[in-house]
């Protein structure tokens, strides 16, 4: 019974997230938000108290449809909202996006992954699909370390045998380390640049 409730909650979250993503994606493409860091900043500055919500949606979109490097939008979050709230909004958006990605991949499989990502990237990691439980450990390590192509690996996880519950726990527990690493590096670099100027 608990598994059914859990799946129902996840499905509802995924449906709501997908609707928000589609709506915002249309608007963002029209306004060129994804192609300009400056336009993203301007949008957030104009949004007032809605800025955090809009930023979270931007983060969901950039995970589901990886148009811009995640590091750029994470940087905007830290600069706009500070290291603590920037981290929180980054975490919420990236985790929701990662969960949506898992269920999209589970529904549409490898054909979608091959359309979305370069052949070289798919070929590099495809061998992990045959390693069973070893993929789970590799995936957890990749999410923990800020060096792997997280968005791609989240899609790839969706076509493995990893359970939804285990996948979500890995995302929720290990994503903070990567996000905080980006956040603190960006704060350090911005402080350093301000001292040099």
N, C-alpha and C positions, 0 to 999 in steps of 0.2 A: 504493500500500500504506500509506503514511504517513497519507494522508487517511482511510482505512478505520479504522486504529488510533485516530486522533485522534477520529473520530466515535464509535467504540465506547467510548472512555474517557469522553467527554462524556455519552453515553447512560447509562453506569453511574452517573456522578456525579449526573445528573439524576434517575434512578430512586431512588437512595439518599436524595438530598435531598428528593424529593417524599414519600417514605414518612415521613421524619423530620418534615417540615413538617405532614403530615396528622395524625400522632400528637400532635405538640405543639400543633397548632391546636385540637384537640378539648379537650385538657387546659386550655389557656389560656383558651378561651371559658368553660369550666366555672368556672374560678377568677377570671374577670374581669381577667386580667393585661393585656389590651390596652386596657382602659378606665380604668385607674388607674396612674399613674406610681408611686405609693406601693406598690401591690401588686406591681408589677414589681420594685421595689427590695427589698421584703420577701422575695420569692421568691428573688432572687439572694443575699441575705444568708444565707438558710437553706440554700442549696445547697452551701455550702462549696467544695470543690475542683471540683465540677461546675458552679459558677456560670459560668465562661467558656463551656463548651459550651452551657449553657441560653441564655445571652445570644446566642451566635452563631445558635442556632435561632430565637430571637425576631427577630433581624435578618433571617433568611431569610424568615420568615413575613410580616414587615411589608413586604417588597418584593413577594412573590408575591401577598399579599392585603392591599393598602394600607388597613388599618383605622385605624392611628395614623400621624400625621405622622412621617417618618423622623427629623426633627430631635429629637423627644422621646426616642426610644430611643437615638439617638446620644449625647444628653446624659446619659442614665442610664449608658451605657457609660463615658464619660469620668469621671463622678463616682464610679462604683463601682470602676473599675480603674485610674484615673489616665490622663493624656494619652497615654502611649505604648502601654500594653496596651489601653486603651480604643480607641485608633485601630486597633490590630491586630485586635481582635475585631470592631469595626465593619466594617473592610475585608473580613475573611474572610466574615462573614455577608452583607453587602450584595453582594459579588461572586458568591457562590454563588446567592443569591436572584435576582440579575440574569440569571445564566446560565439558571436554571430558567425564568424568565419568558420569555426568548427562545424556548425550545423549546415552551413551552405555547402562546405566540402563533402559532408556526409550525404547530402542530398544529391549533389551533381557530380561528385567524383573526379577522377583523373582528367576526363576531357576538359573540364573547366580549368583545372590547374594548368594544363598544357596551353590553354588559350591565354591565360593571365600572366604566365611567367616565361622567362627565356628558357629555351631548350637546354642551355648549358647548366642553368641552375637546377632544373628538374633532373637532368642526368647525374649531377653531382650528388644528389641526396636520395635518389630513387632506390638505391640499394638497401637503405635502412628499412624499407617496407617489408623486406624478407627476414628481418632479424627479430621479429616477435617482441618479447618483453624488453629486449635491449633497446628498442626504439623509445620506449617509455623513459628509460634512464637517460638516453641521449637527448631526448626532447626536454626533460627537466633541466639538464645541465645547460643546454642551449638557451633556454628561457632565462636561466640564472645569470649567464654570462652576457655582457653587452656587446657581443661580436658577431653573433649568428644572424641570419636573415629571418627574424622572428615571424613576420607576417606570412612568409612562404611556409615556414615550418608549422604554423598553426593550420594552414590549409592542408598540408600534408598529413598532419595528425588526424584530420577529419576522415581520411580514407584508410586509417589503420584500425586495429582492434582495440585501441585504448578506449576505456569507458568514458562517457561524458563527465561523470562525477570526478574521475581521476584527472582528466584533462583540466577541468575547471579549478580543481584544487591546486594543480601545478601553476596555472595562470595566476590565481589569486594570491598564492603564497610566495611565488618566486619572482613575479613581475616587479614588485617594489624595489628589488635590488638593482635591476637594470635601470629603471626609471630614476631612482635616486642617484645612481652613478652619473647618468646624463645630467641631471639637475645640478648636482654639486660641481661637476666639471664646468658647466656653463656659467654658474655663479662665480667660480674661481677665475675663469677666463675673462668674464665681463669686468670683474674687479681689477684684474691685472691690466686690462686695456685702459680702464679709467685712470689708473695710476700712471700709465705710460704717456697718456695724452696730455 
